[in-house]
Amino acid sequence: MGAAPGGKPENKVVPDAAAWVFNIVTSVGIIMVNKALMGTHGFGFVTTLPGIHFATTALVALILKLLGYLEPSYLPLPELMKYVLFANISVVGMNASLMWNSVGFYQISKLSMVPVLCMLEVLFENIRYSRDTKLSIIVVLVGVAICTVTDVSVNTKGLIAAAVAVCSTAFQQHYIHHLQNKYSLSAFNLLGHTAPAQSASLLLLGPFVDHWLTNNRVDTYRYNNVVAFFIALSCMIAIGTNLSQFICIGRFTAVSFQVLGHMKTILVLTLGFILFGREGLNVHVAFGMILAIVGMIWYNHASSRPGGKECQDYREPVQEDIEQVDQPPQVKPDGKN
C-alpha cells in the first residue's frame, strides 16, 4: 500500500489491506447499484441522492454515539464549514462536468486530480517524491487513460466545471487527511461531524441543482417499490463508501487513495464486460488495464521504500541547539571526558 510519510510498522499491513479492500468493494458496489438506479430506472437526481446518503450516514453515526460506541470529539465550526464547502462544490462540480463534457474529457479531468493532489502535498506538507514514485504515478494515469478515454471534446462551460470539480475534490480529500491528523479524529468521528452538515446542505440545495442540471423535479418523479429498494441499498452501501474513504485517506494520503483507487475503475470495467457483454473490450483496452495494474504495483513498492515519499523537515536550528553545539564538553572530576 502507499505508505504515509515516515513509513509504518509491518503489523499495519493487514489492516491497511483490509481498508483498501473495504473501500474497493463498497465503491464498486455503489457504482453498480447507482448505475441500475439511474440508468435503468431514470433516477437522475445526482445531487439529491448524495444528500440522502449523508443523511443515512449521519443517522447511523448518531445512533452509535448514543449507544456509546463513538467517543466525544471536537471539530471547530470554521473547519467544518470549510470542509463542507469544498465537499459540496465537489459534488455539484463533478455532476456538471459529467453533464457538460464528453465522457473522455470527464475521465481526463478525473485523472488530473492526482497531479493536483501531489502539488498540494508538496506545497502544504513538504512532501517529496522519488523518481520511481513519480514514474509509477505516470504509468497508472497513462494506463487508465488508454482504457477509459475515448471521445474528447471540450467547451468553455465544461472546462470551467471540470476545473472547479478537480480543485474542490482535491482540496476536500487533502483536507480529510489534515483534519484527522490535526484533531486526532477517527474516520467515523469525522463523519459524525461532517455528514449532518453535508446532508442538510445537499438536501436543501440538491433539488434545485438537479432541476437546473436535468430539467426534472425530484418531487414529481414516479417512485415505486423497486426504486425505493435501490435507493435504500445505495444508502446502506454509501455508509461503507464514505467511511472507507475517510479510513483510507486517514491511514495513507489523498494521493495514494487516488492512485491506488484507480483499481476501482479497472474493476468496474471488468465487471461491466462480464455482466453487460464484451462490447468495447479489445486489445487496446486490455493493454491499458494491464499497464494501470503494473503501475499500481510499482507505486506501492516505490512509495513504500525509504525516500520514496517522505516529508522534508526544513526546521531552522533554534538558539538552544546552537548553544549546545558551541558549548565545550564538560570534564568529569576523574579527568575523563
N, C-alpha and C positions, 0 to 999 in steps of 0.2 A: 504493500500500500504506500501511497505518497506520505512520507513521514512529515510530521510537523517539524518546524525548525528546532534544532537541538537534538534530534533523534528520539528514540523511545525504547524502553526495555523490551526484550524479546517476549516477555509474558503478555504483552499487549497485542501480539499478532492475532490471536484467536478472536478477541473482542473486536479488533479492527476489521477483520474479515467478516465477522457477523454483522457489523454495522453496514458494510458495503452491500452484503447480500440482502439485508433488510431493505436498504434503500432501492436497490435494483428491482427486487420483487414487487415492492409497493408502487414504485414509479411506473414500471411496465404494466402492472395490473390496472392502475388508474387510467393509463393511456388507452388500454384496450376497452375498459368499461365506458370511458367518455367517448371513444370512437363509436361505440354502439349507441350511446345515448344521443350524440349529436348527429352522427351520420345516418343511422337507421331510423331514429325517432324524431329527428329535426329539432332537438332541444339545443338551440344555438346561443344560449344566453351565457356567454363565456366569462362575463364579469360577475354576474349574479351568482353563478354556480360556485366560484371560489368563496364568495361571501357565506354561502350555506356550509361549505366545507369548514371554514374557520369558526362559524357558529357552533358546529358539532364538536370541533376540537376544543373550543373554549368551554363548552358544557362538560366534556369529559375531564378536562383539567380542573374545573371547579368541583366536580364530584370527588376526584382523587384528593383534592385539597381538604374538602370537608371530612373525608374519611381518614385523614392524617397521613396519606401516602406521599404528599408533597410538603416539603419543609417551607416555612415562610421565606420569602426572598424580596429583594429590593431592586427596583429599576426606576431611576428618575424620570419624571414625566417628559422633560425635554428630549431625553434619549429615546423614549418610547415613541414620541410624536415624529422624531426624525426617521426612525426605522419604518414606521407605518407609512410615512410619506414616500420613502424610497420603494417600499413593497407595493403600494397601491399604484404608483406611477408605472412600476414594472408590469403589473397585471394588465393595465389599460394599454400600455405601450406595446407589449407583446401581441395583444389581440389586434390592435390597429395595424401593426407591422404585418401580421399574418393576412389581414384582410386587404391591405393596400399594395402588398408586394407579391411578386411571383414566389412560388414555393422555393425555387432555387436561391433567390436573394434572401428570403427569410432564413434559410439554412446557413447562408454565409454570415448573416448578421449574428446568428447564434454562435457560430464558430469564433467570431471576432471577440466574444466575451472573454475568452481565455487570455489573449494578449492584454486586454483592458484590465483584467484582474491581476495579471503579472505586474503591470505598471503601478497599480495601487499598492501592491506588496512592496515593490521597490521604493516607492515614494514615501509610504507611511510606516513601513515596518523594517526598512533597510535590508530586505531580503535580497540575496544574491544567488543566481543560478549558475551551475556549472555548464560547460559546453554541451555535455551529453544530455543534461536535463532539457536544455533549450532545443536541441536537435530532436529529442524524443517527442516533445510537445508539437513540433512542426510535423513530424511523421504522423501523429494522431490526427491532427487537423487536416492534413492532405488526404489521409485515408478516408476520413468521414466525408470530406468534400467530394471525393471521387464517387462514393457510393450513394450520396444523397442529393448532390446539387445537379439539377438538370437544366431547366429553362431559367435564365437570369434576365429579368427586365427591371429597370429602375425608373422611378418617377420622384419628383421633388417631395410630394406628400409622404410617400412610402419611405424615402430616405430619412426624412426627419423623424418619422415614427420609429424606424429601426434604430437610429442613433439614440433617441430617448430611451427606448426599451433596453438596449445594451448597457448604457451607462447606469440607468437606475437599477437594473438587475445586478450588475457588478457591484455597485455600492451597497445594495441590500445584502448580498452574500458576504461581502467583506465585513459589513457591519455586524452580522451574526457572530462571526469569529471574535470581533472586537468586544462586543457586549458580554459574551460568555466568559472571556478571559478577564475583562476589567471588573465585572461584578460577581464573578465566581458562580455563574448560573448554570444549572443543568439544562439539558435540552427541553425537558418538559416544563421546568420553571420559566424559561424564556418564552416558551409557547403560551404558558399561562398568563404572561403579561401582554404578549403581542396579539394573540388570537382574538380576544374580545374587541380590542380596538379595530383590528382589521375587519372583523366580521361586521361590526356596526357601520363602519365607513363604506364597505363594499355593498352591503345590503341597502344602504341609503342611496348610494350613487349608482350602483350596478344597473338597476332597471333603466335609468336614463341613459347611461353609457351604452347599454345593449341596444336600446331603441335607436340611438344615434348610429351605432355600427351596423345594425341589421334591418332596421325599419320594422321590427316585430316587438310586441309587448309581452313581457313575461306573465302578466296577469290575464292575458287573453289566450294563452297557449292551451291547447286541449290536453289536459292531463288524463292519464289512465293508470291502472294498477301496474302495468309493465314499466312505464316511465317512472312511477313512484319507486318501484323496486330498484331500478338502475340508479336513481338519484340517491337513495338510501345506501346502496352498495358503494357508490362513488364517495359518499361522505365517510363511510367506515374506512375505506382504503386511504382516503385523504389524511386521516389522523396519523396513520403509519407513515405516509409520504412526508407530511410536514415534520413529524418527529424525527424520522430518519435523516432528513436534510439537516436539521439542527445538530443531530448527533455527529454526522459525518463532518460537517464544517467545523464543529467544535473540537473534534478529535484530530483533524488534519488541518487543511486550509481550504479556502474557497477555490484556489487554483487546482489543487488535487481533486476536489469534488467535481469540478467542471471537466478536467482532463479524463479522469477515470469514469466519470459519469457518462461519457460518450459510449460506454459499453451498453447503456440502455438503448441508445439509437440502434446499435448493431442487433440487439435482442429484439427490438420492435420490428426491424426489417425482417429478421429471420422468422419471427412468429407470423408476420404478415404473409410471407411466402408459403409458410406451412399451412396456415388457416384459410387464406383467401386466394390461393393459387400462385403459380410461379411467374406470372406475367411481370416483366420488368427485371427478372433475375437473369443476369448474363455474366460473361467473363469480366467485364468492366466493373460491375457492381461487386462481384465476388472478390476481385483483386483489392478493391477499396476496403472491404470489410476485413480482409486478412491483414492488410497494411495497418489499419487502425488498431487491430488487436496486438500486432507486433509492437507498435508504438506505445501502447498502454503498458505492456510488459516491460519495455525498455524504460519508460518513465518511472515505473515502480522501482526498478533496480537502480536507475541513475539518481533519483531524488532521495533514495534511502541511504546512499553511500555518503561517507563523510565529505562535506563540501559540496554535495550535490544540490542542496537547497538549504541555506542557513542564514541566520540573522547576523549581520556585521555590526559589531559593537564599536561605535565611534566615541565612546565616553572619554572626555578630556581628563587628564590626571588632576586630582584635587590637591589642594595645598598640603593636606596631611600626608598624602602619598609622596610628594616631593620632599617634605621634611624627613620622612622615614628613610628615603633613599640617600639623602645628603648626610644623615647622621652617622658618625663613625661607629664601628662596633664596640660595644662595651667590654672591658677587660674584667674577667672574674677575679676574685681575691686570690685564687691559687695560681694566677698568672696565665691560665689557659684561655684561649679565645672561645 
